[in-house]
Amino acid sequence: MGRKDRKYSENTKKQSQEIVNRKSSLNIYIPAFICFMLAFMLYANTFKHGFVLDDYGAYADNWVVKKGVEGIPIILKTTYRYGVSLLTDNLYRPFSQIMFAVEWQLSPNNPHLSHFVNVLFYALSCLLLFIVLRKYLSKLHPLIPLVITLLYAAHPIHTEVVANIKSRDEIMSFFFLMLTLLLLHNWFTKNNRLSLIASLLMFFLAFLSKEGVITMLFLFPVIGWYLTNAKPKTIISASLLLIIPALLYIIIRQQILSEYSSSSSISYVDNFLLGIPDAATRFASTIMLLGKYLLLSIFPYQLVSDYSFNQIPIVGLGNIGFIVSFLIYLSMGIYVVINFRKRNIIVFGILFYLITLSIYSNILIPVGTSFGERFMFLPSLGLCIAFVLLIAQWLKVGENKKQTELEILKSKPIFAGIIILILFAFSVKTVVRAAEWKSQETLFEKDVKRSPNSAHMRLYWGLTLRDKAMKEDDLQKRDAIMYQAVAEFDKGLSIYPTYPDCYEQLGLAWYRLKNNEKALFNYEKALKLNPTKAVTWSNTGIIHFEQGNLQKAMEVYKKAISLDPNYADAYFNMGSVYGMLGKYDEAIVEFKKCIQFDPENSRAHQFIGVTYQNLKRPEEAKPWLEKAKVLEERKAFLKAKLK
């Protein structure tokens, strides 16, 4: 063959390879886009949803977040719930709150924008998940990672995370974890040092989103050994270096938390496992709950926003739920041990599930709740991997890599039928469940029927009815709905008789029903059970204020502020007392403190203006009254827009 012929042949090969590479690229990104669109469309019905559940504490009622970008420095150096309470729940998750602050800056008090961002990053996470699986499972047919990702994207157990703005922490942690794994693949396969360094940064951002990714430290070496051909030295070096961002996060977190008073105790109503005195019953109940996680992951037949005391009963070692769950998990463990060295991907999926769930199992360390669907956000990926590989191996799917995805689906009708059926069922359930997260009323009205024995759920539904009553113009109808709220709080107390939150809300409900005697009785009950609750003290002060007992009201408000120096309403109430006493300068100081912690409080702005008028200083009153008017107009506009 002559030189020209050889050169022509080489050029032809290069062109052919370029065509193959282009096809390969399309084979990655087109299915990735399909995964993105499925996830995005399934939750598109949440774009017009409002604030629900923990959205208020983490976002809508958080004075630090409501400062917008100005609040970011405070977010970085304070605890997760600092903006609503000085008492920390031992959490440091600044990344999602920084996003909330930016969103508030762009569009104050607008949940629609934040719901869109939630869905966008969930869809992007699913896109990244497919690319990550495609790279790590490169020995398998591309259809396998595609099916795994589609099942994950459509899984109904994720609705709590995606439809609840507060759970941005879960989404962003997963998003940065996928970027970490993507960059790590470059290190495992190409020894790209820049990718390894970048993976450390992404893993640190995952920690700043939510600390649950710490379990990945045990999985990184497993991923390298199971899913790549990297040398042991390469795997070990990466696994050890990834400890650095974890340690850095732990040091920063500890430094932040040490600056604030904390309440490390977990309420029995939140996590009933901690109140079980004997180890055997506690163990049985814990394993039973692990079985429930597995059941809802396989058959998400009924999803609920709250499973706290006493919806899920305590069980003993003889309970069938414990026995079945124990045997299933024991079988999973034995299967993993027997097949671990075979590098079976099913084993990897089970390991991924068990390790990532371990931190929420209440076996290693107690967590803030006994059971929560959001805790399955990462572990469910392991189950999707194990399930798809199990079905694929059973039906011998993907053995011929030359077949296209459509050719495999046509040649394997049973596999196609199973996957399509599950995807359809999951998608329908997800869309329906996501729609229920539209508002407090739509969510709790459904869930109180599914979780009737939960004290929390009775409290939540009572709060929803109370708020609904206050929007009713007809006084007779308003009182009728308020009495329904009282009944729900009473049911909560029948389930958990020492529930201070129910007593507190009963006090407020009776106050709204003009029965101050019953209101004070319930407030006092609440304070006996929880004397550190600033809002309860402040509410009793309102009654004393209205009864003309200004000195008593002042005393109570000072008590509330001593318990929570960031409590805006207490400062507003203090300002009102000073105003009634004719101490206008002191009143202005208190109203300004209220605005410091609640910048959108139009009444505080108005009262400062009125107080300046009382001091015969109209020029100083004018800007405050104008700002109050702007805030009221903005509030009315947004309220009309959100309807």
C-alpha positions as CSV (number, residue, x, y, z in Angstrom):
1,M,0.0,0.0,0.0
2,G,1.4,3.4,-1.0
3,R,1.9,6.4,1.4
4,K,-1.2,8.1,-0.1
5,D,-3.3,5.0,0.3
6,R,-2.1,4.6,3.9
7,K,-2.8,8.3,4.6
8,Y,-6.2,8.0,3.1
9,S,-7.0,4.9,5.2
10,E,-5.8,6.7,8.4
11,N,-8.0,9.7,7.6
12,T,-11.0,7.5,6.9
13,K,-10.5,5.7,10.3
14,K,-10.2,9.1,12.0
15,Q,-13.4,10.3,10.4
16,S,-15.2,7.1,11.3
17,Q,-14.0,7.4,14.9
18,E,-15.2,11.0,15.0
19,I,-18.6,9.9,13.8
20,V,-18.7,7.1,16.4
21,N,-17.7,9.6,19.1
22,R,-20.4,12.0,18.0
23,K,-22.9,9.2,18.1
24,S,-21.6,8.2,21.6
25,S,-22.0,11.8,22.8
26,L,-25.6,11.9,21.5
27,N,-26.2,8.6,23.2
28,I,-25.3,10.1,26.5
29,Y,-26.9,13.6,26.4
30,I,-30.2,12.8,24.6
31,P,-31.2,10.2,27.2
32,A,-29.9,12.6,29.9
33,F,-32.2,15.3,28.6
34,I,-35.1,12.8,28.6
35,C,-34.3,12.1,32.3
36,F,-34.2,15.9,32.9
37,M,-37.6,16.5,31.2
38,L,-39.3,13.6,33.0
39,A,-38.2,14.9,36.4
40,F,-39.1,18.5,35.4
41,M,-42.6,17.7,34.0
42,L,-43.6,15.4,36.9
43,Y,-43.2,18.3,39.3
44,A,-44.3,21.2,37.1
45,N,-47.6,21.2,39.0
46,T,-45.8,22.6,42.0
47,F,-44.8,25.9,40.4
48,K,-47.9,27.6,41.8
49,H,-47.7,26.1,45.2
50,G,-47.3,28.1,48.4
51,F,-45.3,27.6,51.6
52,V,-45.9,24.4,53.6
53,L,-44.6,22.9,56.9
54,D,-40.9,23.7,57.5
55,D,-40.8,26.3,54.7
56,Y,-41.8,28.9,57.3
57,G,-39.0,28.2,59.7
58,A,-36.3,27.7,57.1
59,Y,-37.5,30.5,54.8
60,A,-40.7,32.5,54.9
61,D,-40.6,33.4,58.6
62,N,-36.8,33.5,58.9
63,W,-35.7,37.1,59.5
64,V,-32.1,36.4,58.4
65,V,-33.2,34.9,55.0
66,K,-35.7,37.8,54.6
67,K,-32.8,40.3,54.7
68,G,-31.9,39.0,51.2
69,V,-28.2,39.1,50.2
70,E,-27.5,41.3,53.2
71,G,-28.3,38.3,55.4
72,I,-25.7,35.9,53.7
73,P,-22.9,36.8,56.1
74,I,-25.2,36.0,59.1
75,I,-26.3,32.7,57.5
76,L,-22.6,31.6,57.1
77,K,-21.9,32.1,60.8
78,T,-25.1,31.0,62.4
79,T,-27.1,27.9,62.9
80,Y,-29.8,26.7,60.5
81,R,-32.8,28.0,62.5
82,Y,-31.1,31.0,64.0
83,G,-33.5,33.3,62.1
84,V,-36.5,31.9,64.0
85,S,-35.0,30.8,67.3
86,L,-31.7,31.1,69.1
87,L,-32.0,27.5,70.2
88,T,-30.3,25.4,67.6
89,D,-31.3,21.9,66.5
90,N,-27.6,21.3,65.9
91,L,-27.8,21.9,62.2
92,Y,-25.5,23.9,59.9
93,R,-26.7,24.0,56.4
94,P,-26.0,27.4,54.9
95,F,-26.0,26.7,51.2
96,S,-29.8,26.2,50.8
97,Q,-30.5,29.3,52.9
98,I,-28.1,31.4,50.9
99,M,-30.1,30.4,47.8
100,F,-33.3,31.3,49.7
101,A,-31.8,34.7,50.6
102,V,-31.0,35.4,47.0
103,E,-34.5,34.3,45.9
104,W,-36.0,36.6,48.5
105,Q,-33.9,39.4,47.2
106,L,-35.1,38.8,43.7
107,S,-38.7,38.3,44.6
108,P,-39.7,38.7,48.3
109,N,-42.1,36.3,49.8
110,N,-42.7,34.5,46.5
111,P,-42.8,30.7,46.9
112,H,-43.4,30.2,43.1
113,L,-39.9,31.1,42.3
114,S,-38.5,28.8,45.0
115,H,-40.6,25.9,43.9
116,F,-39.4,26.4,40.3
117,V,-35.8,26.3,41.5
118,N,-36.4,23.2,43.5
119,V,-37.8,21.4,40.5
120,L,-35.0,22.8,38.2
121,F,-32.2,21.4,40.4
122,Y,-34.0,18.1,41.0
123,A,-34.2,17.7,37.2
124,L,-30.6,18.7,36.8
125,S,-29.6,16.2,39.5
126,C,-31.4,13.5,37.6
127,L,-29.6,14.5,34.4
128,L,-26.3,14.3,36.2
129,L,-27.3,11.0,37.8
130,F,-27.7,9.4,34.3
131,I,-24.3,10.7,33.2
132,V,-22.7,9.4,36.4
133,L,-24.3,6.0,36.0
134,R,-23.5,5.8,32.4
135,K,-19.8,6.4,33.1
136,Y,-19.5,4.1,36.1
137,L,-21.7,1.3,34.6
138,S,-20.0,1.5,31.2
139,K,-19.6,-2.2,31.0
140,L,-23.4,-2.6,31.0
141,H,-25.7,-1.7,28.2
142,P,-26.7,2.1,28.2
143,L,-30.3,1.1,28.7
144,I,-29.6,0.0,32.3
145,P,-28.4,3.4,33.6
146,L,-31.3,5.1,31.7
147,V,-33.9,2.9,33.3
148,I,-32.4,3.3,36.8
149,T,-32.4,7.1,36.4
150,L,-36.0,7.2,35.1
151,L,-37.2,5.1,38.0
152,Y,-35.4,7.3,40.5
153,A,-36.7,10.5,38.8
154,A,-40.3,9.2,39.0
155,H,-40.2,7.7,42.4
156,P,-43.1,9.0,44.5
157,I,-41.2,8.9,47.8
158,H,-39.3,11.9,46.6
159,T,-42.3,14.2,46.5
160,E,-41.7,15.4,50.0
161,V,-38.3,16.7,49.1
162,V,-39.1,18.3,45.7
163,A,-42.5,19.8,46.7
164,N,-41.3,21.2,50.0
165,I,-39.1,24.2,49.5
166,K,-37.2,23.6,52.8
167,S,-35.9,20.3,51.4
168,R,-33.7,22.3,49.0
169,D,-30.9,21.0,51.3
170,E,-31.5,17.4,50.2
171,I,-31.7,18.4,46.5
172,M,-28.5,20.5,46.6
173,S,-26.6,17.9,48.6
174,F,-27.5,15.3,46.0
175,F,-26.7,17.7,43.1
176,F,-23.2,18.3,44.5
177,L,-22.7,14.6,45.3
178,M,-23.4,13.8,41.6
179,L,-20.8,16.4,40.5
180,T,-18.4,14.9,43.0
181,L,-18.8,11.4,41.5
182,L,-18.5,12.8,38.0
183,L,-15.2,14.4,38.8
184,L,-14.0,11.4,40.7
185,H,-14.5,9.2,37.6
186,N,-12.0,11.3,35.8
187,W,-9.5,10.6,38.6
188,F,-10.3,6.9,38.7
189,T,-10.0,6.5,34.9
190,K,-7.5,9.2,33.8
191,N,-5.7,10.1,37.0
192,N,-6.7,13.7,36.4
193,R,-5.5,15.6,39.5
194,L,-7.5,18.8,38.7
195,S,-10.7,16.7,38.7
196,L,-9.7,15.2,42.1
197,I,-9.2,18.6,43.6
198,A,-12.5,19.8,42.1
199,S,-14.3,16.8,43.6
200,L,-13.1,17.8,47.1
201,L,-14.7,21.2,46.6
202,M,-18.0,19.7,45.3
203,F,-18.1,17.3,48.2
204,F,-17.6,20.2,50.6
205,L,-20.5,22.0,49.0
206,A,-22.6,18.8,49.4
207,F,-21.8,19.0,53.2
208,L,-22.7,22.7,53.3
209,S,-26.1,21.7,51.9
210,K,-26.8,18.7,54.2
211,E,-24.5,16.7,56.4
212,G,-26.0,13.3,55.6
213,V,-23.5,12.8,52.7
214,I,-21.0,11.8,55.4
215,T,-22.0,8.2,54.7
216,M,-20.4,8.5,51.3
217,L,-17.0,8.3,52.9
218,F,-17.6,4.6,53.3
219,L,-18.9,4.2,49.7
220,F,-16.3,6.1,47.8
221,P,-13.8,3.2,48.0
222,V,-16.5,0.7,47.2
223,I,-17.5,2.7,44.1
224,G,-13.9,2.9,43.0
225,W,-13.3,-0.9,43.5
226,Y,-16.7,-2.1,42.2
227,L,-17.4,0.2,39.3
228,T,-13.9,1.1,37.9
229,N,-10.7,-0.5,36.9
230,A,-8.7,2.0,39.0
231,K,-5.6,0.8,40.9
232,P,-6.0,0.3,44.7
233,K,-3.5,3.2,45.2
234,T,-5.7,5.5,43.1
235,I,-8.8,4.5,45.0
236,I,-7.3,4.8,48.4
237,S,-5.7,8.2,47.8
238,A,-9.0,9.6,46.6
239,S,-10.9,8.1,49.5
240,L,-8.5,9.5,52.1
241,L,-8.4,13.0,50.5
242,L,-12.2,13.1,50.5
243,I,-12.1,13.0,54.3
244,I,-10.6,16.5,54.2
245,P,-13.8,18.3,53.2
246,A,-15.7,16.2,55.8
247,L,-13.3,17.2,58.5
248,L,-13.3,20.8,57.4
249,Y,-17.1,20.9,57.6
250,I,-17.2,19.2,61.0
251,I,-14.7,21.8,62.4
252,I,-16.7,24.7,61.0
253,R,-20.0,23.3,62.2
254,Q,-18.7,22.7,65.7
255,Q,-17.3,26.2,65.9
256,I,-20.6,27.7,64.8
257,L,-22.7,25.6,67.1
258,S,-20.5,26.3,70.1
259,E,-21.4,30.0,69.8
260,Y,-25.1,29.4,70.6
261,S,-27.2,27.8,73.3
262,S,-28.6,24.6,72.2
263,S,-31.3,22.1,73.2
264,S,-29.9,18.7,72.4
265,S,-33.0,16.8,73.7
266,I,-35.3,15.4,71.1
267,S,-39.0,15.4,71.8
268,Y,-40.8,12.1,72.4
269,V,-43.6,13.2,70.1
270,D,-41.0,13.7,67.3
271,N,-39.1,10.4,67.9
272,F,-40.9,7.9,70.0
273,L,-38.0,5.5,69.8
274,L,-36.0,7.6,72.4
275,G,-38.8,7.2,74.9
276,I,-38.8,3.4,74.9
277,P,-37.2,2.2,78.1
278,D,-36.1,-1.3,77.3
279,A,-33.5,-2.1,74.6
280,A,-35.4,-5.1,73.2
281,T,-38.6,-3.2,72.4
282,R,-36.6,-0.2,71.0
283,F,-34.6,-2.6,68.8
284,A,-37.8,-4.3,67.5
285,S,-39.5,-1.0,66.8
286,T,-36.4,0.4,65.0
287,I,-36.1,-2.6,62.7
288,M,-39.8,-2.5,62.0
289,L,-39.4,1.1,60.9
290,L,-36.6,0.0,58.6
291,G,-39.0,-2.4,57.1
292,K,-41.5,0.4,56.5
293,Y,-38.8,2.3,54.6
294,L,-38.3,-0.7,52.4
295,L,-42.0,-1.2,51.9
296,L,-42.7,2.4,50.9
297,S,-39.8,2.4,48.5
298,I,-41.1,-0.7,46.7
299,F,-44.9,0.0,47.1
300,P,-45.4,3.8,47.8
301,Y,-49.1,3.1,48.2
302,Q,-49.7,5.8,50.9
303,L,-47.4,8.8,51.6
304,V,-47.8,11.1,54.6
305,S,-46.0,14.2,55.6
306,D,-45.8,13.1,59.3
307,Y,-45.5,9.7,60.9
308,S,-44.7,10.9,64.5
309,F,-46.2,9.7,67.8
310,N,-48.5,7.7,67.9
311,Q,-49.3,6.9,64.3
312,I,-46.7,4.1,64.1
313,P,-47.1,1.9,67.2
314,I,-44.3,0.5,69.4
315,V,-43.7,-3.2,68.8
316,G,-42.0,-6.0,70.5
317,L,-39.8,-8.9,69.4
318,G,-42.9,-11.0,68.7
319,N,-44.4,-8.6,66.3
320,I,-44.8,-9.9,62.7
321,G,-43.7,-6.5,61.3
322,F,-40.4,-6.8,63.2
323,I,-39.9,-10.4,62.3
324,V,-40.4,-10.0,58.6
325,S,-38.3,-6.8,58.5
326,F,-35.5,-8.5,60.5
327,L,-35.4,-11.5,58.2
328,I,-35.4,-9.3,55.0
329,Y,-32.5,-7.2,56.2
330,L,-30.7,-10.3,57.5
331,S,-31.0,-11.9,54.1
332,M,-29.8,-8.7,52.4
333,G,-26.7,-8.7,54.7
334,I,-26.0,-12.4,54.1
335,Y,-26.3,-11.9,50.3
336,V,-23.9,-8.9,50.4
337,V,-21.3,-10.9,52.4
338,I,-21.5,-14.0,50.2
339,N,-21.3,-12.0,46.9
340,F,-19.2,-9.0,47.9
341,R,-15.9,-10.1,46.2
342,K,-17.8,-10.9,43.0
343,R,-18.3,-7.2,42.2
344,N,-22.0,-7.9,41.6
345,I,-23.8,-4.6,40.9
346,I,-26.8,-5.8,42.8
347,V,-24.6,-6.1,45.9
348,F,-23.4,-2.6,45.3
349,G,-27.0,-1.3,45.1
350,I,-27.9,-3.0,48.4
351,L,-24.7,-1.6,50.0
352,F,-25.5,1.9,48.8
353,Y,-29.0,1.6,50.3
354,L,-27.9,0.2,53.6
355,I,-24.9,2.6,54.2
356,T,-26.8,5.8,53.1
357,L,-29.8,4.9,55.2
358,S,-27.8,4.0,58.3
359,I,-27.4,7.6,59.5
360,Y,-31.2,7.9,59.6
361,S,-31.9,4.5,61.1
362,N,-31.8,5.6,64.8
363,I,-29.5,2.6,65.3
364,L,-26.1,4.4,65.2
365,I,-27.2,7.8,66.4
366,P,-30.6,9.3,67.3
367,V,-32.2,11.7,64.8
368,G,-34.9,14.3,65.2
369,T,-37.7,12.0,64.0
370,S,-38.5,8.3,64.1
371,F,-39.5,8.2,60.4
372,G,-39.5,10.5,57.4
373,E,-39.9,9.9,53.7
374,R,-37.3,12.6,52.9
375,F,-34.6,10.3,54.4
376,M,-35.0,8.0,51.5
377,F,-34.0,10.6,48.9
378,L,-30.4,9.2,48.6
379,P,-30.9,5.6,49.8
380,S,-33.7,5.0,47.2
381,L,-31.0,5.3,44.5
382,G,-29.4,2.1,45.8
383,L,-32.7,0.2,45.6
384,C,-33.3,1.5,42.0
385,I,-29.9,0.2,41.0
386,A,-30.4,-3.2,42.7
387,F,-33.9,-3.7,41.3
388,V,-33.1,-2.8,37.7
389,L,-29.9,-5.0,37.7
390,L,-31.9,-7.9,39.3
391,I,-34.6,-7.7,36.6
392,A,-32.0,-7.3,33.8
393,Q,-30.0,-10.3,35.0
394,W,-33.1,-12.4,35.3
395,L,-34.4,-11.6,31.8
396,K,-30.8,-11.4,30.3
397,V,-31.3,-7.8,29.2
398,G,-28.4,-5.9,27.6
399,E,-26.1,-8.9,26.9
400,N,-25.9,-7.8,23.3
401,K,-24.4,-4.2,23.5
402,K,-24.8,-3.7,19.7
403,Q,-28.6,-3.6,20.1
404,T,-30.2,-0.1,20.5
405,E,-32.4,0.7,23.5
406,L,-35.6,0.3,21.3
407,E,-34.4,-3.0,19.9
408,I,-33.9,-4.4,23.4
409,L,-37.3,-3.2,24.6
410,K,-38.9,-4.9,21.5
411,S,-36.9,-8.1,22.0
412,K,-37.6,-8.2,25.8
413,P,-41.3,-7.4,26.1
414,I,-41.5,-8.7,29.7
415,F,-38.7,-6.3,30.8
416,A,-40.3,-3.5,28.8
417,G,-43.7,-4.2,30.3
418,I,-42.5,-4.3,33.9
419,I,-40.5,-1.0,33.6
420,I,-43.3,0.8,31.7
421,L,-45.9,-0.3,34.2
422,I,-43.8,0.8,37.2
423,L,-42.8,4.1,35.5
424,F,-46.5,4.8,34.7
425,A,-47.7,4.0,38.3
426,F,-44.8,6.0,39.9
427,S,-45.5,9.0,37.6
428,V,-49.2,9.1,38.3
429,K,-48.6,8.7,42.1
430,T,-46.0,11.4,42.0
431,V,-48.1,13.9,40.1
432,V,-51.1,13.3,42.4
433,R,-49.0,13.5,45.6
434,A,-47.1,16.6,44.5
435,A,-50.5,18.3,43.9
436,E,-51.4,17.6,47.5
437,W,-48.5,19.8,48.6
438,K,-50.1,22.9,47.2
439,S,-50.8,24.4,50.6
440,Q,-51.1,23.6,54.3
441,E,-54.9,23.0,53.8
442,T,-54.6,20.7,50.8
443,L,-51.8,18.7,52.4
444,F,-53.0,18.3,56.0
445,E,-56.7,17.7,55.0
446,K,-55.5,14.6,53.2
447,D,-52.8,13.5,55.6
448,V,-54.8,13.8,58.8
449,K,-57.0,11.1,57.4
450,R,-54.0,8.9,56.6
451,S,-52.2,9.6,59.9
452,P,-55.1,10.1,62.4
453,N,-53.1,9.0,65.4
454,S,-50.3,11.4,64.9
455,A,-50.3,14.2,67.5
456,H,-48.3,16.4,65.2
457,M,-50.8,15.9,62.4
458,R,-53.6,16.9,64.6
459,L,-51.7,20.0,65.6
460,Y,-50.9,20.9,62.0
461,W,-54.5,20.4,60.9
462,G,-55.7,22.5,63.8
463,L,-53.3,25.3,62.9
464,T,-54.6,25.2,59.3
465,L,-58.2,25.5,60.4
466,R,-57.2,28.3,62.8
467,D,-55.6,30.3,60.0
468,K,-58.5,29.5,57.7
469,A,-60.9,30.8,60.3
470,M,-59.1,34.2,60.5
471,K,-59.5,34.7,56.8
472,E,-63.3,34.3,57.1
473,D,-65.2,37.6,57.1
474,D,-68.4,36.1,58.5
475,L,-67.9,36.0,62.3
476,Q,-70.3,33.1,62.8
477,K,-68.5,31.0,60.2
478,R,-65.1,32.1,61.6
479,D,-66.0,30.9,65.1
480,A,-67.4,27.6,63.8
481,I,-64.1,26.9,62.0
482,M,-62.1,28.0,65.1
483,Y,-64.1,25.5,67.2
484,Q,-63.0,22.8,64.7
485,A,-59.4,23.9,65.3
486,V,-59.9,23.6,69.1
487,A,-61.3,20.1,68.6
488,E,-58.1,19.1,66.6
489,F,-55.8,20.5,69.4
490,D,-57.8,18.5,71.9
491,K,-57.4,15.3,69.8
492,G,-53.7,16.0,69.8
493,L,-53.6,16.2,73.6
494,S,-55.7,13.0,73.8
495,I,-52.8,11.3,71.8
496,Y,-50.0,13.0,73.7
497,P,-51.3,14.6,77.0
498,T,-48.1,16.5,77.7
499,Y,-47.8,18.2,74.3
500,P,-47.0,21.9,75.1
501,D,-47.5,23.1,71.5
502,C,-51.1,21.9,71.5
503,Y,-51.8,23.7,74.8
504,E,-50.2,26.9,73.3
505,Q,-52.3,26.7,70.2
506,L,-55.4,26.1,72.3
507,G,-54.6,29.2,74.2
508,L,-54.4,31.2,71.0
509,A,-57.6,29.7,69.6
510,W,-59.5,30.5,72.7
511,Y,-58.1,34.0,72.6
512,R,-59.4,34.4,69.1
513,L,-62.8,33.1,70.4
514,K,-62.7,36.0,73.0
515,N,-62.4,33.6,75.9
516,N,-59.3,35.0,77.7
517,E,-59.9,32.8,80.8
518,K,-59.4,29.6,78.8
519,A,-56.7,31.2,76.8
520,L,-54.6,32.0,79.9
521,F,-55.3,28.6,81.4
522,N,-53.9,26.8,78.3
523,Y,-50.9,29.2,78.0
524,E,-50.0,28.5,81.6
525,K,-50.3,24.7,80.9
526,A,-48.0,25.2,78.0
527,L,-45.4,27.2,80.0
528,K,-45.4,24.6,82.8
529,L,-44.4,22.0,80.2
530,N,-42.0,24.3,78.3
531,P,-41.1,27.5,80.2
532,T,-38.5,28.5,77.6
533,K,-41.0,29.2,74.8
534,A,-40.7,32.9,74.0
535,V,-43.8,33.1,71.8
536,T,-46.0,31.6,74.6
537,W,-44.9,34.3,77.1
538,S,-45.5,37.0,74.5
539,N,-49.0,35.7,73.8
540,T,-49.9,35.9,77.5
541,G,-48.6,39.5,77.5
542,I,-51.0,40.4,74.8
543,I,-53.9,39.4,77.0
544,H,-52.5,41.4,80.0
545,F,-52.0,44.3,77.6
546,E,-55.6,44.2,76.4
547,Q,-56.8,44.0,80.0
548,G,-55.0,47.2,80.8
549,N,-52.4,45.5,83.0
550,L,-49.4,47.2,81.3
551,Q,-46.8,46.5,83.9
552,K,-47.6,42.8,83.8
553,A,-47.5,42.9,80.0
554,M,-44.1,44.7,80.1
555,E,-42.8,42.0,82.5
556,V,-43.9,39.2,80.3
557,Y,-42.5,40.7,77.1
558,K,-39.2,41.2,78.8
559,K,-39.2,37.6,79.7
560,A,-39.9,36.6,76.1
561,I,-37.0,38.8,74.8
562,S,-34.7,37.3,77.4
563,L,-35.5,33.8,76.1
564,D,-35.2,34.9,72.4
565,P,-33.4,38.2,71.8
566,N,-34.3,37.8,68.1
567,Y,-38.1,37.6,68.6
568,A,-39.5,40.5,66.5
569,D,-43.1,40.3,67.8
570,A,-42.0,40.7,71.4
571,Y,-40.2,44.0,70.5
572,F,-43.3,45.2,68.7
573,N,-45.4,44.4,71.7
574,M,-42.9,46.2,74.0
575,G,-43.0,49.2,71.8
576,S,-46.8,49.2,72.0
577,V,-46.6,49.2,75.8
578,Y,-44.2,52.1,75.9
579,G,-46.4,53.9,73.5
580,M,-49.4,53.4,75.8
581,L,-47.3,54.7,78.7
582,G,-46.4,57.8,76.8
583,K,-42.7,56.8,76.6
584,Y,-42.4,57.5,72.9
585,D,-38.6,57.5,72.5
586,E,-38.4,54.0,74.2
587,A,-41.3,52.9,71.9
588,I,-39.4,53.9,68.8
589,V,-36.3,52.0,69.9
590,E,-38.4,48.8,70.4
591,F,-40.2,49.2,67.1
592,K,-36.9,49.6,65.3
593,K,-35.6,46.4,67.0
594,C,-38.7,44.6,65.6
595,I,-37.8,45.8,62.1
596,Q,-34.3,44.6,62.5
597,F,-35.6,41.0,62.9
598,D,-38.7,41.5,60.6
599,P,-37.8,44.0,57.9
600,E,-41.2,43.5,56.1
601,N,-43.3,44.4,59.2
602,S,-45.5,47.2,57.9
603,R,-47.2,47.8,61.3
604,A,-43.8,48.4,63.0
605,H,-43.0,51.0,60.3
606,Q,-46.4,52.6,60.7
607,F,-46.2,52.7,64.5
608,I,-42.8,54.4,64.3
609,G,-44.4,57.0,62.0
610,V,-47.4,57.5,64.4
611,T,-45.0,57.8,67.4
612,Y,-43.0,60.5,65.7
613,Q,-46.2,62.3,65.0
614,N,-47.1,62.1,68.7
615,L,-43.7,63.6,69.4
616,K,-44.6,66.5,67.0
617,R,-41.9,65.5,64.5
618,P,-43.8,65.1,61.3
619,E,-40.8,65.2,59.0
620,E,-39.3,62.2,60.7
621,A,-42.7,60.4,60.7
622,K,-43.2,60.8,56.9
623,P,-40.6,58.3,55.5
624,W,-41.7,55.6,58.0
625,L,-45.4,56.0,57.1
626,E,-44.5,56.0,53.4
627,K,-42.5,52.8,53.8
628,A,-45.4,51.2,55.7
629,K,-47.7,52.0,52.8
630,V,-45.2,50.5,50.3
631,L,-44.9,47.3,52.3
632,E,-48.7,47.0,52.6
633,E,-49.2,47.5,48.9
634,R,-46.5,45.0,48.1
635,K,-48.1,42.5,50.5
636,A,-51.5,43.0,48.9
637,F,-50.1,42.7,45.4
638,L,-48.3,39.4,46.2
639,K,-51.4,38.0,48.0
640,A,-53.5,38.7,44.9
641,K,-50.7,37.2,42.7
642,L,-50.5,34.0,44.7
643,K,-54.2,33.3,44.5
